[in-house]
Amino acid sequence: MAEKTSVPLRVGDFAKADRHFARQVFGGLALVAAVAIVGPLIAYRSDVAEAHQQIHARVTREAQVHAEALALHLRVLQAELERVAQRPEIDFRDGTDKPEQEILDVTHRPHSALFEGGVLLVDAAGRVVVSEPKTLVDTKVAGWPWFQKVLTIHGPRVDAFREGSRVLVVAVPIVRDRAIIGVLAGLVDPAKQELAGAKASGEHHELVVADPEGVVFLPDVVPAWARGAPFLDAITQPPNDATTLAGKRYVLAVREVGSTGLKLVLAADEDALVAPVRGRFLLQLFFIAVLQFLTILLFSFYLRRSYRSFLVMESRAAEQEKLAALGSASSLIAHEVKNSLNGISAAASLLTEGGETGLPVKTIRGQSERLKHLATSLLYFARPASPPQRVATHLEQLVHDTVESLQALPEADDVRVMADVEQPTEVQCDPLLLSTALDNLIRNAMEAAVAAKDLGHSSAPSVRIRSGRAGGVAFISVEDNAGGPPADVEPRLFEPFVSGKPKGIGLGLSMARRAVEQQGGSLAFERTAAGSRFTIRLGAA
């Protein structure tokens, strides 16, 4: 049976998983945002529908009030005519119209407050016997609809005076001995006198009084929506909802004007009345949407920051776990190496330098020093960080001592090491940690410079160390002309066990940064035209 092989996870797999997780999170946020917007939209539609209902109810109530007021006004006019019609002086059977004329002169003189259009006394044959003003005397009204309807129903009638006329006639029968001997009619011209309830009071409201055939008596200027077949249909079958007339939406309320047969139509411009409500709701919706958007945006930033912090913590935890395991192994290896080095160093000290044995002894000591540094690095890497012991330290002296201690390296004869002190600088630091960091930086620079010479990249390898103060910050820079680290190594330059040198193990820069950061400083890398520059920065005393 073939054994199953495990496929290692790659960095791209984790990146793909992160992108998938991010898409899921932001997809969820988008869904929350959609739900947050849909809620106010539904509320807005509900509120607008409620506003429509309130407008319709208000228009209906106002139309009822106007119709009742107008009906009461017409009943008053009718009662006045009935009162006059019952006067005994009005009797066409006596052969004279003088008493009737006197009655009209007394009760309804010109410019009557009740009947601005005039008053007529019509006999049973339909001839105007007496009128005030007198211009209508001898007019024949026998075939006019309002006269015929009064005779037919034996009761009062409100109608158009003439066909197509906008003057109203209020007519009552004159009854004697249970027989109609004539008709008393009063003319009302809405253009000249105001009728109660015949004028709309609300803003964006228009009122029309018409007969069942669609003839409009009020107002004087007929609105565009009160013309044509759609208006006649609205009178015949009043709509329950807004209707379109003359290209606009109106809320209509149609009411009977008492028993006159007239129709009172109150129309409200729906768009004009709903516009403030719609504007207010849209403004509220806008603020809600902005608030929800900002909330989701802040939540997204918080989630993104939390996710990044989680990734950093996860990475650090994995790195610490790995470093802990490597530290244990490094400690064991370092102890074994140091034990062997002690024996080698003791044997080398017995040899006599000079003659034929000078080069082997120097080689043994150089390699022993290299292994000793390796063991020290491994032990430092494995040792837990301890609080720094800060004391006043002069940088120029620390640089001089560190450079002197590195003269025993095999590379020291091939590299020109220059130390420039710009000004004496004192800092509060841990000298051991700072010298450890500086030792690693200078050692790396010297090894890189020699390697560049061996590869033919540099004919005169050199390392330059500068120390001083700039802007209240103490600094030490180590610069070489070795060409700089490879491009693929540069992003991970300070990670443990990452090295661009063929013989390096990648602990020097990691140890240097750790030593500097333990005492509140920083270590930065900068690529120069000739090589690399590492700069340590600490707060000056």
Beta strands, then each sheet from edge to edge (+ up, - down):
strand 1: 118-123
strand 2: 128-132
strand 3: 157-160
strand 4: 168-176
strand 5: 179-188
strand 6: 205-210
strand 7: 216-218
strand 8: 243-245
strand 9: 248-256
strand 10: 263-269
strand 11: 391-394
strand 12: 416-421
strand 13: 426-429
strand 14: 462-470
strand 15: 473-480
strand 16: 522-527
strand 17: 532-539
sheet 1: 2+ 1- 5+ 4- 3+
sheet 2: 7+ 6- 10+ 9- 8+
sheet 3: 11+ 13-
sheet 4: 12+ 14+ 15- 17+ 16-
end
